[in-house]
């Protein structure tokens, strides 16, 4: 059965009008459904909440970076980078297209502000870390690059896609439903074999007031040297730092990044990127689970893959509120 894939196209729209229009045309010719921020009248925080829902419905995320960083939010981050971060947190497969030679871009299509130019350079480095990217020079090159890259991504990482509601059920559809039922049965069997960890069955378990050391590395800026950091906060202090982030059910990797950033911020350090040593982080994670504060679920992502996600238990929500709520003096 023919499926249509929804692709969210993100770029610094002002300097990529011609390039973006060619990409949209290519996606339509590939029978894909293009979506993007320019479909909406304004860029603000409330609008972004709706855009997150649009990204949730998409199968793939296409990022085009030219010579501008783009308009920024109240946090000082561009809406393009914010969309990118959200897509990554949801496990969406990203196809990144970067201009090969930013210095050759006409001045009228680049950031004249030195700070924005710096943030664009940092964003480029972030996008290139840990993934394959494609490079382009002219608008004429983009349709071919998009077509080849998206076709390969769909073949390698097939997503759910969209099918017309009035399409008659075929043998292929029935086979697909049967496969999904089998996978569901396997997952249920795996879950039933897991014994929930409860605080009371572990004698002498350390509570939230016990200190636990974490160590890691960080970079103060994208081109800076790698530095070491360490901390010895209590389990409660670290849980209070990441608790609010768990409301959105983040991935395991995103929790690690947010915790590292929060610890460095407490130490008065500015971080462009940070990593926590794996084994101490795994112990911290399992300790919160043993205390009944979090649930860990290995489940499917929006692009059809699998990943580990965190969420708060009712006890965790209550504990987080107790730790973070602002009280009156006295």
Secondary structure as GFF3:
##gff-version 3
##sequence-region A 1 330
A	DSSP	beta_strand	6	11	.	.	.	ID=ss1
A	DSSP	three_ten_helix	13	15	.	.	.	ID=ss2
A	DSSP	alpha_helix	17	29	.	.	.	ID=ss3
A	DSSP	beta_strand	33	36	.	.	.	ID=ss4
A	DSSP	three_ten_helix	37	39	.	.	.	ID=ss5
A	DSSP	alpha_helix	45	57	.	.	.	ID=ss6
A	DSSP	beta_strand	60	65	.	.	.	ID=ss7
A	DSSP	alpha_helix	79	89	.	.	.	ID=ss8
A	DSSP	beta_strand	93	99	.	.	.	ID=ss9
A	DSSP	three_ten_helix	102	104	.	.	.	ID=ss10
A	DSSP	three_ten_helix	107	109	.	.	.	ID=ss11
A	DSSP	alpha_helix	114	128	.	.	.	ID=ss12
A	DSSP	beta_strand	133	136	.	.	.	ID=ss13
A	DSSP	alpha_helix	139	156	.	.	.	ID=ss14
A	DSSP	alpha_helix	171	192	.	.	.	ID=ss15
A	DSSP	three_ten_helix	199	201	.	.	.	ID=ss16
A	DSSP	beta_strand	214	219	.	.	.	ID=ss17
A	DSSP	beta_strand	227	231	.	.	.	ID=ss18
A	DSSP	alpha_helix	235	243	.	.	.	ID=ss19
A	DSSP	three_ten_helix	244	248	.	.	.	ID=ss20
A	DSSP	alpha_helix	252	266	.	.	.	ID=ss21
A	DSSP	beta_strand	273	276	.	.	.	ID=ss22
A	DSSP	alpha_helix	278	290	.	.	.	ID=ss23
A	DSSP	beta_strand	294	300	.	.	.	ID=ss24
A	DSSP	beta_strand	306	312	.	.	.	ID=ss25
A	DSSP	alpha_helix	314	324	.	.	.	ID=ss26
###
